[in-house]
Amino acid sequence: MNTEILGVIAVYATTILMAVPFGKYIASVYASEKTLLDPVFNPLENSFFRISGIDRKAEMNWKQHLSAMLTINFVWFLLGMFVLMNQGWLPLNPDGNPGQTADLAFNTSISFVVNCNLQHYSGESGISYLSQLFLMFLQFVSAATGMAAAVVLFIALKQKAAGKLGNFYNLMLISCTRILLPVSIVVAGILAFNGTPMTLEGKGSMISMQGDTVGVSTGPVAAFVAIKHLGTNGGGFYGTNSAHPLENPNYMTNMVEMLSQMIIPLAMIFALGFFLKRKKMARMIFGVMTLGFLLLCVPTIVWEVQGNPAIARMGIDMGAGAMEGKEVRFGSAASGFWSIATTVISTGSVNAMHDSTMPLSGMMQLLSMMTNAFYGGCGVGILNFFIFIILAVFISGLMVGRTPEFLGKKIEGREMKIAMIVALLHPLLILAGTALAAAFPEITAAGLNNPGFHGFSEMLYEYTSSAANNGSGFEGLGDNNPWWNITTGFVLLLSRFIPIIGPIAIAGLLADKKYIPESAGTLRTDSATFGMMVMAVIVIITALSFFPSLTLGPIAEYFSIR
Amino acid sequence: MKTNLFPAIKLTIVTLIFFCVIYPAVVWAIAQLAPGSGHGEIVTANGKRYYANIGQKFTEDRFFNSRPSAVEYNAAGSGGSNKGPSNPEYLAIVQARIDTFLVHNPGTDKKDIPVELVTASGSGLDPHISPRAAWLQVKRIAAARKVSEAKIMQLVSAHTEKPLSGLFGPEKVHVLSLNMALEKL
């Protein structure tokens, strides 16, 4: 069998196999059960909380959770603005990179706080090592914020009577220390041993064999890249992210990076099953998500392996596939797989340039972010999927004439309104943003790197990536100017926090309701039938909202070069 | 908001120190044990130092040529072309690269030119080409260096890297190490 395809299958299968025990570990961390790392982390975390004056055992209700989350996120955002704008004179800037402009710092700081990592600067020239280290901190805590929010949902679903939902600071910190940190150290170590730099010295240089003098940008890369994947952040140390040979030196590191970005979103599904003691429910969620993932992923790999028909007509050997923007050491299959994995799970790191992928592959990448519910980001994937579950419960409840219930709690008007607002906000932000950008060509057209349909796709991709908190891009777009920095900044903010606030509010409201024991009349929400219902809801919402915009971009481009 | 503000600031400061100082310090300590001790792997030849993982621009006939690059292999700022598949300007550039290759490698059948030799990589620093791309250049290099084709073919075989564990990923040739071996002939 083709070794490129075999590599893809191996990495996907390994990820799934490892996600089950890892999910069990995650569940026991959040259930405060004894784990191996307790003797190290208990005293450490206790000292953190003592200094901060936080009682980690003080339980919060859903409103207190949201208030704590929003406050600390606001502190991170302000600190980020300060560091990025002043990096020019602050220490650890051996390459003498200048401070960021206010609009760029606004965009960058928001984007790392919300776990998106849309990067409108280039890592080599737009940022100092101090800022990189600060962004690395944000990569830990923003992932942990998403995971903590998901756990609030877990706790709420577990309760049979009104009650308290854990402590936000505690959930956030243990996500960092007990889940993200240990694995990050292992991954960073593997990368360092394969040639990824880890130094605070400035740019190196070399004279090539042909006599060209070139600079070589280094830095604390290994530590950064590990958490970038594990926390599904995706912000690269270098401009070209994981396509860069120092950020992703060989096929083995590519497999490790691939695995580390998928492992937590997958493990969170199984963690839900272990935590709620509802393994069947976890299997249903995993099944729907995996089906969706494969439907997006398999055709993309096929198109990338086939290559560009417009180049094939020139009569050359297309054996390697669509190689523009791709690296020989990964090949087109692994790059096609990565492009869907990274968009489905909101990482947004790339190992090939999405702008140069085939038109319909680009459409699949867009669709991955438009659905935003197959696996999804660290923690928030489950939250997004929860919204679709609520919608499916309501619709199927109406169809069979039963009161809509989920895990013994009635779903009523208030929950439905919140779920609908969250579900409709996503297409609204993407489509309204793109429409605005298309309505002002005098501002936006000059920044497009490609003419025609593809240029439209570049704008659509930018807003989709922002609204899905993904962070990848059709990077040809000249996006470092006030238009893109400010508009996407606001899209990022809304599309991060409303999809967290909504599900937590629903969960909080449900937790306060009376528990009705399941009976023969209850609609089963962990069956395959219900899974198909959720899938149908996702497909219908996505298709109806986004099909027209996809027609104008990738689909039209496909027919133009077919 | 107010009740949360000071705890939030204090927790931010302690976690900041932990994740920005302690965590990278641990990784740095691990990297000291790695080849290149955290500076990237270096290879030396004739007293010159090269970064092993960074591809170089090779366009002369006497070297195995590397892939086109959007940033001319300057690792001070990586970058791809980001050209869309239907962009007519881009397709003209690819056509021109094919024509140039045919001029430099007379007698080559166009259908043998592998696509990666006429398309730019994502990073602009791709250190590899496929074995196919290397074999195709043997004749030209033998003529330019006035050595037998057999000798150069031997080098290509010796420098062809098999897939990981023989199972996963593509075969490839590291252009820099192949060219370094070529210089030693």
Interface residues (C-beta under 8 A of the other chain):
Chain A: T3 E4 L6 G7 A10 F48 F49 I51 S52 G53 I54 S67 A68 L70 T71 I72 V75 W76 L79 S122 E124 S125 L133 F134 M136 F137 F140 V141 Y169 L173 C176 L181 S184 I185 A188 G189 A192 F193 G195 T196 P197 M198 T199 E201 K203 G204 M206 I207 S208 M209 Q210 D212 V214 G215 V216 S217 T218 P220 A222 A223 A226 Y238 G239 T240 A243 H244 P245 L246 P249 N250 Y251 M252 N254 M255 G307 N308 A310 I311 M314 G315 I316 D317 M318 G319 A320 G321 A322 M323 E324 G325 K326 E327 V328 R329 F330 G331 A334 V350 N351 A352 M353 D355 S356 T357 M358 P359 N449 N450 P451 G452 F453 H454 G455 S457 F474 E475 G476 E557 S560 I561
Chain B: M1 N4 L5 F6 P7 A8 I9 K10 L11 T12 V14 T15 L16 F18 F19 C20 Y23 P24 V26 V27 W28 I30 A31 L33 A34 P35 G36 G38 H39 G40 E41 K48 R49 Y50 Y51 A52 N53 I54 G55 Q56 K57 F58 T59 E60 F63 R67 E72 Y73 N74 A75 A76 G77 S78 G79 G80 S81 N82 K83 G84 P85 S86 N87 P88 Y90 L91 V94 Q95 I98 K110 K111 D112 I113 P114 V115 E116 V118 T119 A120 S121 G122 S123 G124 L125 D126 P127 H128 I129 S130 R132 P163 L164 L167 F168 G169 P170 E171 K172 L176 N179 M180 E183
